[in-house]
């Protein structure tokens, strides 16, 4: 498993985390802090490792809880 961590807005806090859970060189779980408040707001997961996102989770009102799931 490998993990890539990015500070996309250069404020010193992690904004993007890409995780390769099966070791094939591609991120299977993508986590984003889209509003840069320090909390993950978007999680995209490729559950069957085919290269396409299967589950999308969003905190659309930025309250710290996932409130929209698309599967």
PyMOL Python script that loads the backbone (N, CA, C, O; Angstrom):
from pymol import cmd

cmd.read_pdbstr("""\
ATOM      1  N   UNK A   1       0.852  -1.171   0.000  1.00  0.00           N
ATOM      2  CA  UNK A   1       0.000   0.000   0.000  1.00  0.00           C
ATOM      3  C   UNK A   1       0.896   1.231   0.000  1.00  0.00           C
ATOM      4  O   UNK A   1       1.866   1.302   0.755  1.00  0.00           O
ATOM      5  N   UNK A   2       0.575   2.177  -0.829  1.00  0.00           N
ATOM      6  CA  UNK A   2       1.301   3.437  -0.843  1.00  0.00           C
ATOM      7  C   UNK A   2       0.320   4.592  -0.681  1.00  0.00           C
ATOM      8  O   UNK A   2      -0.849   4.502  -1.058  1.00  0.00           O
ATOM      9  N   UNK A   3       0.827   5.669  -0.114  1.00  0.00           N
ATOM     10  CA  UNK A   3       0.005   6.836   0.145  1.00  0.00           C
ATOM     11  C   UNK A   3       0.735   8.074  -0.350  1.00  0.00           C
ATOM     12  O   UNK A   3       1.918   8.259  -0.066  1.00  0.00           O
ATOM     13  N   UNK A   4       0.032   8.914  -1.086  1.00  0.00           N
ATOM     14  CA  UNK A   4       0.566  10.195  -1.526  1.00  0.00           C
ATOM     15  C   UNK A   4      -0.232  11.290  -0.826  1.00  0.00           C
ATOM     16  O   UNK A   4      -1.463  11.267  -0.818  1.00  0.00           O
ATOM     17  N   UNK A   5       0.476  12.238  -0.244  1.00  0.00           N
ATOM     18  CA  UNK A   5      -0.168  13.312   0.500  1.00  0.00           C
ATOM     19  C   UNK A   5       0.235  14.643  -0.123  1.00  0.00           C
ATOM     20  O   UNK A   5       1.413  14.883  -0.389  1.00  0.00           O
ATOM     21  N   UNK A   6      -0.748  15.502  -0.351  1.00  0.00           N
ATOM     22  CA  UNK A   6      -0.495  16.784  -0.994  1.00  0.00           C
ATOM     23  C   UNK A   6      -1.106  17.938  -0.206  1.00  0.00           C
ATOM     24  O   UNK A   6      -2.180  17.813   0.382  1.00  0.00           O
ATOM     25  N   UNK A   7      -0.404  19.048  -0.209  1.00  0.00           N
ATOM     26  CA  UNK A   7      -0.911  20.318   0.299  1.00  0.00           C
ATOM     27  C   UNK A   7      -1.140  21.177  -0.937  1.00  0.00           C
ATOM     28  O   UNK A   7      -0.252  21.925  -1.345  1.00  0.00           O
ATOM     29  N   UNK A   8      -2.309  21.077  -1.527  1.00  0.00           N
ATOM     30  CA  UNK A   8      -2.563  21.699  -2.828  1.00  0.00           C
ATOM     31  C   UNK A   8      -2.650  23.213  -2.795  1.00  0.00           C
ATOM     32  O   UNK A   8      -2.425  23.861  -3.817  1.00  0.00           O
ATOM     33  N   UNK A   9      -2.970  23.794  -1.646  1.00  0.00           N
ATOM     34  CA  UNK A   9      -3.050  25.251  -1.576  1.00  0.00           C
ATOM     35  C   UNK A   9      -1.886  25.845  -0.779  1.00  0.00           C
ATOM     36  O   UNK A   9      -1.882  27.040  -0.485  1.00  0.00           O
ATOM     37  N   UNK A  10      -0.897  25.013  -0.430  1.00  0.00           N
ATOM     38  CA  UNK A  10       0.354  25.449   0.208  1.00  0.00           C
ATOM     39  C   UNK A  10       0.147  26.209   1.516  1.00  0.00           C
ATOM     40  O   UNK A  10       0.854  27.177   1.796  1.00  0.00           O
ATOM     41  N   UNK A  11      -0.835  25.761   2.324  1.00  0.00           N
ATOM     42  CA  UNK A  11      -1.070  26.421   3.605  1.00  0.00           C
ATOM     43  C   UNK A  11      -0.473  25.640   4.782  1.00  0.00           C
ATOM     44  O   UNK A  11      -0.628  26.040   5.936  1.00  0.00           O
ATOM     45  N   UNK A  12       0.206  24.529   4.488  1.00  0.00           N
ATOM     46  CA  UNK A  12       0.826  23.732   5.532  1.00  0.00           C
ATOM     47  C   UNK A  12      -0.032  22.587   6.036  1.00  0.00           C
ATOM     48  O   UNK A  12       0.389  21.849   6.926  1.00  0.00           O
ATOM     49  N   UNK A  13      -1.223  22.424   5.486  1.00  0.00           N
ATOM     50  CA  UNK A  13      -2.136  21.354   5.890  1.00  0.00           C
ATOM     51  C   UNK A  13      -2.403  20.434   4.713  1.00  0.00           C
ATOM     52  O   UNK A  13      -2.436  20.880   3.566  1.00  0.00           O
ATOM     53  N   UNK A  14      -2.591  19.164   4.989  1.00  0.00           N
ATOM     54  CA  UNK A  14      -2.887  18.187   3.945  1.00  0.00           C
ATOM     55  C   UNK A  14      -4.272  18.437   3.375  1.00  0.00           C
ATOM     56  O   UNK A  14      -5.246  18.569   4.116  1.00  0.00           O
ATOM     57  N   UNK A  15      -4.353  18.501   2.042  1.00  0.00           N
ATOM     58  CA  UNK A  15      -5.621  18.737   1.363  1.00  0.00           C
ATOM     59  C   UNK A  15      -6.058  17.552   0.511  1.00  0.00           C
ATOM     60  O   UNK A  15      -7.249  17.384   0.246  1.00  0.00           O
ATOM     61  N   UNK A  16      -5.109  16.734   0.084  1.00  0.00           N
ATOM     62  CA  UNK A  16      -5.407  15.598  -0.779  1.00  0.00           C
ATOM     63  C   UNK A  16      -4.609  14.388  -0.316  1.00  0.00           C
ATOM     64  O   UNK A  16      -3.406  14.482  -0.070  1.00  0.00           O
ATOM     65  N   UNK A  17      -5.288  13.247  -0.199  1.00  0.00           N
ATOM     66  CA  UNK A  17      -4.630  11.989   0.139  1.00  0.00           C
ATOM     67  C   UNK A  17      -5.050  10.959  -0.901  1.00  0.00           C
ATOM     68  O   UNK A  17      -6.239  10.701  -1.089  1.00  0.00           O
ATOM     69  N   UNK A  18      -4.064  10.374  -1.574  1.00  0.00           N
ATOM     70  CA  UNK A  18      -4.322   9.336  -2.563  1.00  0.00           C
ATOM     71  C   UNK A  18      -3.716   8.038  -2.045  1.00  0.00           C
ATOM     72  O   UNK A  18      -2.524   7.991  -1.741  1.00  0.00           O
ATOM     73  N   UNK A  19      -4.522   6.985  -1.941  1.00  0.00           N
ATOM     74  CA  UNK A  19      -4.060   5.726  -1.375  1.00  0.00           C
ATOM     75  C   UNK A  19      -4.233   4.597  -2.384  1.00  0.00           C
ATOM     76  O   UNK A  19      -5.315   4.395  -2.935  1.00  0.00           O
ATOM     77  N   UNK A  20      -3.148   3.867  -2.615  1.00  0.00           N
ATOM     78  CA  UNK A  20      -3.161   2.680  -3.470  1.00  0.00           C
ATOM     79  C   UNK A  20      -3.251   1.484  -2.536  1.00  0.00           C
ATOM     80  O   UNK A  20      -2.239   1.050  -1.985  1.00  0.00           O
ATOM     81  N   UNK A  21      -4.455   0.945  -2.351  1.00  0.00           N
ATOM     82  CA  UNK A  21      -4.667  -0.115  -1.365  1.00  0.00           C
ATOM     83  C   UNK A  21      -4.277  -1.500  -1.862  1.00  0.00           C
ATOM     84  O   UNK A  21      -3.999  -2.382  -1.050  1.00  0.00           O
ATOM     85  N   UNK A  22      -4.248  -1.714  -3.180  1.00  0.00           N
ATOM     86  CA  UNK A  22      -3.926  -3.045  -3.694  1.00  0.00           C
ATOM     87  C   UNK A  22      -2.544  -3.133  -4.336  1.00  0.00           C
ATOM     88  O   UNK A  22      -2.176  -4.187  -4.855  1.00  0.00           O
ATOM     89  N   UNK A  23      -1.779  -2.052  -4.311  1.00  0.00           N
ATOM     90  CA  UNK A  23      -0.396  -2.084  -4.794  1.00  0.00           C
ATOM     91  C   UNK A  23      -0.217  -2.124  -6.293  1.00  0.00           C
ATOM     92  O   UNK A  23       0.840  -2.538  -6.770  1.00  0.00           O
ATOM     93  N   UNK A  24      -1.228  -1.704  -7.059  1.00  0.00           N
ATOM     94  CA  UNK A  24      -1.100  -1.739  -8.513  1.00  0.00           C
ATOM     95  C   UNK A  24      -0.548  -0.434  -9.101  1.00  0.00           C
ATOM     96  O   UNK A  24      -0.401  -0.317 -10.317  1.00  0.00           O
ATOM     97  N   UNK A  25      -0.250   0.529  -8.256  1.00  0.00           N
ATOM     98  CA  UNK A  25       0.311   1.789  -8.724  1.00  0.00           C
ATOM     99  C   UNK A  25      -0.702   2.883  -8.974  1.00  0.00           C
ATOM    100  O   UNK A  25      -0.328   4.000  -9.331  1.00  0.00           O
ATOM    101  N   UNK A  26      -1.976   2.586  -8.793  1.00  0.00           N
ATOM    102  CA  UNK A  26      -3.041   3.563  -9.004  1.00  0.00           C
ATOM    103  C   UNK A  26      -3.791   3.794  -7.705  1.00  0.00           C
ATOM    104  O   UNK A  26      -3.990   2.862  -6.925  1.00  0.00           O
ATOM    105  N   UNK A  27      -4.207   5.026  -7.469  1.00  0.00           N
ATOM    106  CA  UNK A  27      -4.962   5.354  -6.253  1.00  0.00           C
ATOM    107  C   UNK A  27      -6.339   4.710  -6.308  1.00  0.00           C
ATOM    108  O   UNK A  27      -7.071   4.861  -7.286  1.00  0.00           O
ATOM    109  N   UNK A  28      -6.680   3.994  -5.251  1.00  0.00           N
ATOM    110  CA  UNK A  28      -7.990   3.359  -5.144  1.00  0.00           C
ATOM    111  C   UNK A  28      -8.918   4.146  -4.233  1.00  0.00           C
ATOM    112  O   UNK A  28     -10.140   4.046  -4.345  1.00  0.00           O
ATOM    113  N   UNK A  29      -8.338   4.926  -3.335  1.00  0.00           N
ATOM    114  CA  UNK A  29      -9.104   5.790  -2.457  1.00  0.00           C
ATOM    115  C   UNK A  29      -8.526   7.198  -2.568  1.00  0.00           C
ATOM    116  O   UNK A  29      -7.338   7.414  -2.330  1.00  0.00           O
ATOM    117  N   UNK A  30      -9.379   8.147  -2.929  1.00  0.00           N
ATOM    118  CA  UNK A  30      -8.971   9.544  -3.057  1.00  0.00           C
ATOM    119  C   UNK A  30      -9.758  10.356  -2.039  1.00  0.00           C
ATOM    120  O   UNK A  30     -10.987  10.294  -2.006  1.00  0.00           O
ATOM    121  N   UNK A  31      -9.053  11.115  -1.212  1.00  0.00           N
ATOM    122  CA  UNK A  31      -9.707  11.935  -0.193  1.00  0.00           C
ATOM    123  C   UNK A  31      -9.311  13.392  -0.409  1.00  0.00           C
ATOM    124  O   UNK A  31      -8.135  13.703  -0.596  1.00  0.00           O
ATOM    125  N   UNK A  32     -10.291  14.272  -0.381  1.00  0.00           N
ATOM    126  CA  UNK A  32     -10.050  15.681  -0.654  1.00  0.00           C
ATOM    127  C   UNK A  32     -10.689  16.579   0.402  1.00  0.00           C
ATOM    128  O   UNK A  32     -11.808  16.329   0.852  1.00  0.00           O
ATOM    129  N   UNK A  33      -9.974  17.614   0.785  1.00  0.00           N
ATOM    130  CA  UNK A  33     -10.516  18.699   1.595  1.00  0.00           C
ATOM    131  C   UNK A  33     -10.801  19.823   0.616  1.00  0.00           C
ATOM    132  O   UNK A  33      -9.944  20.672   0.371  1.00  0.00           O
ATOM    133  N   UNK A  34     -11.996  19.831   0.062  1.00  0.00           N
ATOM    134  CA  UNK A  34     -12.312  20.741  -1.048  1.00  0.00           C
ATOM    135  C   UNK A  34     -12.473  22.191  -0.632  1.00  0.00           C
ATOM    136  O   UNK A  34     -12.286  23.088  -1.454  1.00  0.00           O
ATOM    137  N   UNK A  35     -12.816  22.441   0.626  1.00  0.00           N
ATOM    138  CA  UNK A  35     -12.969  23.829   1.065  1.00  0.00           C
ATOM    139  C   UNK A  35     -11.824  24.274   1.982  1.00  0.00           C
ATOM    140  O   UNK A  35     -11.875  25.360   2.559  1.00  0.00           O
ATOM    141  N   UNK A  36     -10.803  23.441   2.111  1.00  0.00           N
ATOM    142  CA  UNK A  36      -9.574  23.774   2.861  1.00  0.00           C
ATOM    143  C   UNK A  36      -9.835  24.169   4.312  1.00  0.00           C
ATOM    144  O   UNK A  36      -9.212  25.097   4.828  1.00  0.00           O
ATOM    145  N   UNK A  37     -10.758  23.463   4.969  1.00  0.00           N
ATOM    146  CA  UNK A  37     -11.029  23.745   6.382  1.00  0.00           C
ATOM    147  C   UNK A  37     -10.353  22.754   7.322  1.00  0.00           C
ATOM    148  O   UNK A  37     -10.516  22.843   8.539  1.00  0.00           O
ATOM    149  N   UNK A  38      -9.593  21.808   6.765  1.00  0.00           N
ATOM    150  CA  UNK A  38      -8.885  20.824   7.582  1.00  0.00           C
ATOM    151  C   UNK A  38      -9.610  19.498   7.729  1.00  0.00           C
ATOM    152  O   UNK A  38      -9.116  18.592   8.399  1.00  0.00           O
ATOM    153  N   UNK A  39     -10.775  19.376   7.112  1.00  0.00           N
ATOM    154  CA  UNK A  39     -11.553  18.143   7.189  1.00  0.00           C
ATOM    155  C   UNK A  39     -11.813  17.602   5.788  1.00  0.00           C
ATOM    156  O   UNK A  39     -12.055  18.369   4.856  1.00  0.00           O
ATOM    157  N   UNK A  40     -11.761  16.294   5.643  1.00  0.00           N
ATOM    158  CA  UNK A  40     -12.030  15.661   4.357  1.00  0.00           C
ATOM    159  C   UNK A  40     -13.499  15.844   4.007  1.00  0.00           C
ATOM    160  O   UNK A  40     -14.380  15.553   4.816  1.00  0.00           O
ATOM    161  N   UNK A  41     -13.759  16.328   2.793  1.00  0.00           N
ATOM    162  CA  UNK A  41     -15.121  16.587   2.332  1.00  0.00           C
ATOM    163  C   UNK A  41     -15.560  15.628   1.230  1.00  0.00           C
ATOM    164  O   UNK A  41     -16.757  15.427   1.025  1.00  0.00           O
ATOM    165  N   UNK A  42     -14.613  15.044   0.528  1.00  0.00           N
ATOM    166  CA  UNK A  42     -14.917  14.170  -0.598  1.00  0.00           C
ATOM    167  C   UNK A  42     -14.052  12.923  -0.515  1.00  0.00           C
ATOM    168  O   UNK A  42     -12.836  13.008  -0.344  1.00  0.00           O
ATOM    169  N   UNK A  43     -14.691  11.760  -0.638  1.00  0.00           N
ATOM    170  CA  UNK A  43     -13.971  10.489  -0.683  1.00  0.00           C
ATOM    171  C   UNK A  43     -14.459   9.730  -1.911  1.00  0.00           C
ATOM    172  O   UNK A  43     -15.654   9.477  -2.064  1.00  0.00           O
ATOM    173  N   UNK A  44     -13.525   9.372  -2.781  1.00  0.00           N
ATOM    174  CA  UNK A  44     -13.841   8.611  -3.985  1.00  0.00           C
ATOM    175  C   UNK A  44     -13.132   7.270  -3.890  1.00  0.00           C
ATOM    176  O   UNK A  44     -11.926   7.220  -3.646  1.00  0.00           O
ATOM    177  N   UNK A  45     -13.880   6.172  -4.082  1.00  0.00           N
ATOM    178  CA  UNK A  45     -13.318   4.843  -3.891  1.00  0.00           C
ATOM    179  C   UNK A  45     -13.595   3.947  -5.092  1.00  0.00           C
ATOM    180  O   UNK A  45     -14.724   3.859  -5.573  1.00  0.00           O
ATOM    181  N   UNK A  46     -12.545   3.286  -5.564  1.00  0.00           N
ATOM    182  CA  UNK A  46     -12.651   2.269  -6.607  1.00  0.00           C
ATOM    183  C   UNK A  46     -12.633   0.921  -5.892  1.00  0.00           C
ATOM    184  O   UNK A  46     -11.562   0.374  -5.627  1.00  0.00           O
ATOM    185  N   UNK A  47     -13.806   0.383  -5.578  1.00  0.00           N
ATOM    186  CA  UNK A  47     -13.896  -0.815  -4.745  1.00  0.00           C
ATOM    187  C   UNK A  47     -13.520  -2.099  -5.479  1.00  0.00           C
ATOM    188  O   UNK A  47     -13.090  -3.063  -4.846  1.00  0.00           O
ATOM    189  N   UNK A  48     -13.673  -2.127  -6.793  1.00  0.00           N
ATOM    190  CA  UNK A  48     -13.355  -3.354  -7.531  1.00  0.00           C
ATOM    191  C   UNK A  48     -12.053  -3.248  -8.325  1.00  0.00           C
ATOM    192  O   UNK A  48     -11.734  -4.142  -9.110  1.00  0.00           O
ATOM    193  N   UNK A  49     -11.306  -2.171  -8.130  1.00  0.00           N
ATOM    194  CA  UNK A  49      -9.968  -1.984  -8.711  1.00  0.00           C
ATOM    195  C   UNK A  49      -9.947  -2.033 -10.240  1.00  0.00           C
ATOM    196  O   UNK A  49      -8.992  -2.533 -10.834  1.00  0.00           O
ATOM    197  N   UNK A  50     -10.996  -1.517 -10.872  1.00  0.00           N
ATOM    198  CA  UNK A  50     -11.025  -1.514 -12.332  1.00  0.00           C
ATOM    199  C   UNK A  50     -10.611  -0.173 -12.934  1.00  0.00           C
ATOM    200  O   UNK A  50     -10.625  -0.010 -14.154  1.00  0.00           O
ATOM    201  N   UNK A  51     -10.245   0.786 -12.084  1.00  0.00           N
ATOM    202  CA  UNK A  51      -9.815   2.087 -12.566  1.00  0.00           C
ATOM    203  C   UNK A  51     -10.901   3.139 -12.577  1.00  0.00           C
ATOM    204  O   UNK A  51     -10.647   4.292 -12.927  1.00  0.00           O
ATOM    205  N   UNK A  52     -12.105   2.760 -12.200  1.00  0.00           N
ATOM    206  CA  UNK A  52     -13.228   3.693 -12.183  1.00  0.00           C
ATOM    207  C   UNK A  52     -13.788   3.803 -10.767  1.00  0.00           C
ATOM    208  O   UNK A  52     -13.840   2.817 -10.032  1.00  0.00           O
ATOM    209  N   UNK A  53     -14.202   5.002 -10.398  1.00  0.00           N
ATOM    210  CA  UNK A  53     -14.758   5.246  -9.066  1.00  0.00           C
ATOM    211  C   UNK A  53     -16.107   4.545  -8.938  1.00  0.00           C
ATOM    212  O   UNK A  53     -16.979   4.703  -9.793  1.00  0.00           O
ATOM    213  N   UNK A  54     -16.274   3.769  -7.865  1.00  0.00           N
ATOM    214  CA  UNK A  54     -17.511   3.037  -7.623  1.00  0.00           C
ATOM    215  C   UNK A  54     -18.371   3.679  -6.538  1.00  0.00           C
ATOM    216  O   UNK A  54     -19.598   3.587  -6.586  1.00  0.00           O
ATOM    217  N   UNK A  55     -17.740   4.324  -5.566  1.00  0.00           N
ATOM    218  CA  UNK A  55     -18.469   4.944  -4.474  1.00  0.00           C
ATOM    219  C   UNK A  55     -17.953   6.370  -4.293  1.00  0.00           C
ATOM    220  O   UNK A  55     -16.749   6.592  -4.165  1.00  0.00           O
ATOM    221  N   UNK A  56     -18.870   7.327  -4.284  1.00  0.00           N
ATOM    222  CA  UNK A  56     -18.541   8.730  -4.055  1.00  0.00           C
ATOM    223  C   UNK A  56     -19.236   9.183  -2.779  1.00  0.00           C
ATOM    224  O   UNK A  56     -20.442   8.996  -2.622  1.00  0.00           O
ATOM    225  N   UNK A  57     -18.472   9.778  -1.868  1.00  0.00           N
ATOM    226  CA  UNK A  57     -19.036  10.265  -0.609  1.00  0.00           C
ATOM    227  C   UNK A  57     -18.712  11.749  -0.477  1.00  0.00           C
ATOM    228  O   UNK A  57     -17.575  12.167  -0.695  1.00  0.00           O
ATOM    229  N   UNK A  58     -19.711  12.534  -0.123  1.00  0.00           N
ATOM    230  CA  UNK A  58     -19.535  13.977  -0.044  1.00  0.00           C
ATOM    231  C   UNK A  58     -20.122  14.543   1.250  1.00  0.00           C
ATOM    232  O   UNK A  58     -21.171  14.101   1.719  1.00  0.00           O
ATOM    233  N   UNK A  59     -19.436  15.511   1.805  1.00  0.00           N
ATOM    234  CA  UNK A  59     -19.970  16.338   2.886  1.00  0.00           C
ATOM    235  C   UNK A  59     -20.344  17.655   2.223  1.00  0.00           C
ATOM    236  O   UNK A  59     -19.552  18.596   2.195  1.00  0.00           O
ATOM    237  N   UNK A  60     -21.552  17.710   1.695  1.00  0.00           N
ATOM    238  CA  UNK A  60     -21.948  18.845   0.867  1.00  0.00           C
ATOM    239  C   UNK A  60     -22.206  20.118   1.647  1.00  0.00           C
ATOM    240  O   UNK A  60     -22.119  21.212   1.090  1.00  0.00           O
ATOM    241  N   UNK A  61     -22.524  19.994   2.938  1.00  0.00           N
ATOM    242  CA  UNK A  61     -22.760  21.203   3.735  1.00  0.00           C
ATOM    243  C   UNK A  61     -21.594  21.502   4.682  1.00  0.00           C
ATOM    244  O   UNK A  61     -21.686  22.398   5.522  1.00  0.00           O
ATOM    245  N   UNK A  62     -20.503  20.752   4.544  1.00  0.00           N
ATOM    246  CA  UNK A  62     -19.257  20.996   5.295  1.00  0.00           C
ATOM    247  C   UNK A  62     -19.450  21.031   6.803  1.00  0.00           C
ATOM    248  O   UNK A  62     -18.877  21.877   7.490  1.00  0.00           O
ATOM    249  N   UNK A  63     -20.273  20.092   7.326  1.00  0.00           N
ATOM    250  CA  UNK A  63     -20.460  20.027   8.775  1.00  0.00           C
ATOM    251  C   UNK A  63     -19.620  18.937   9.433  1.00  0.00           C
ATOM    252  O   UNK A  63     -19.713  18.722  10.641  1.00  0.00           O
ATOM    253  N   UNK A  64     -18.801  18.251   8.639  1.00  0.00           N
ATOM    254  CA  UNK A  64     -17.936  17.208   9.186  1.00  0.00           C
ATOM    255  C   UNK A  64     -18.489  15.811   9.037  1.00  0.00           C
ATOM    256  O   UNK A  64     -17.843  14.843   9.438  1.00  0.00           O
ATOM    257  N   UNK A  65     -19.679  15.686   8.463  1.00  0.00           N
ATOM    258  CA  UNK A  65     -20.310  14.378   8.282  1.00  0.00           C
ATOM    259  C   UNK A  65     -20.667  14.167   6.805  1.00  0.00           C
ATOM    260  O   UNK A  65     -21.141  15.081   6.130  1.00  0.00           O
ATOM    261  N   UNK A  66     -20.433  12.959   6.326  1.00  0.00           N
ATOM    262  CA  UNK A  66     -20.805  12.627   4.954  1.00  0.00           C
ATOM    263  C   UNK A  66     -22.322  12.625   4.856  1.00  0.00           C
ATOM    264  O   UNK A  66     -22.990  11.962   5.649  1.00  0.00           O
ATOM    265  N   UNK A  67     -22.880  13.364   3.888  1.00  0.00           N
ATOM    266  CA  UNK A  67     -24.316  13.419   3.763  1.00  0.00           C
ATOM    267  C   UNK A  67     -24.810  13.003   2.374  1.00  0.00           C
ATOM    268  O   UNK A  67     -26.019  12.910   2.160  1.00  0.00           O
ATOM    269  N   UNK A  68     -23.921  12.757   1.452  1.00  0.00           N
ATOM    270  CA  UNK A  68     -24.318  12.302   0.121  1.00  0.00           C
ATOM    271  C   UNK A  68     -23.416  11.143  -0.276  1.00  0.00           C
ATOM    272  O   UNK A  68     -22.191  11.260  -0.247  1.00  0.00           O
ATOM    273  N   UNK A  69     -24.031  10.020  -0.649  1.00  0.00           N
ATOM    274  CA  UNK A  69     -23.274   8.859  -1.108  1.00  0.00           C
ATOM    275  C   UNK A  69     -23.854   8.449  -2.461  1.00  0.00           C
ATOM    276  O   UNK A  69     -25.065   8.282  -2.602  1.00  0.00           O
ATOM    277  N   UNK A  70     -22.979   8.290  -3.451  1.00  0.00           N
ATOM    278  CA  UNK A  70     -23.376   7.826  -4.765  1.00  0.00           C
ATOM    279  C   UNK A  70     -22.632   6.518  -5.004  1.00  0.00           C
ATOM    280  O   UNK A  70     -21.402   6.480  -4.974  1.00  0.00           O
ATOM    281  N   UNK A  71     -23.382   5.450  -5.240  1.00  0.00           N
ATOM    282  CA  UNK A  71     -22.748   4.140  -5.440  1.00  0.00           C
ATOM    283  C   UNK A  71     -23.238   3.493  -6.715  1.00  0.00           C
ATOM    284  O   UNK A  71     -22.814   2.386  -7.048  1.00  0.00           O
TER     285      UNK A  71
END
""", "prot")
cmd.dss("prot")
cmd.show_as("cartoon", "prot")
cmd.util.cbc("prot")
cmd.orient("prot")
